[in-house]
Amino acid sequence: MSSYSINKIKRKRSYSIAEIVSLLGIDRRTCSRWIKDEGLKVIEEHTIPLLVMGVDLEEFIRKKRTERKIPLKKNEFCCFKCHKAVIAKIGSESIVKTGKRIGKENREQFRKIGICEICAGRVTKYLAVSRKD
Ligand SMILES: [Zn+2]
């Protein structure tokens, strides 16, 4: 994962799956899984080919990297500014529906947002409905 060269991604252009596959040197199935199960945003759900904005692709990979590096406890977020697991300020947390369904069980996806207790930056994490932590 850390070998993906995200600096090749142009934030303002869109990429098809085939382009992402060749840009990052990943398997097509990996890319499909990112979209279907792991929340990689597509510009429009039902277009062929599916297109992903460079900025979303880049953020998705950054998020994957950070999540992998930092194991989070239930009440923790990963703060991108602090580069570590943090707790949100009391009262700053809220949960919003992303409108997506993920995984084999087609679970509803939520985004939990809050304000980092340390740097006061915005922190976000994604959850599925069966695991509201
Ligand atoms: Zn922070």
Residues whose N, C-alpha, C, O or C-beta is under 5 A from the ligand:
A	BS01	ZN	C79 K81 C82 C116 I118 C119 A120 G121
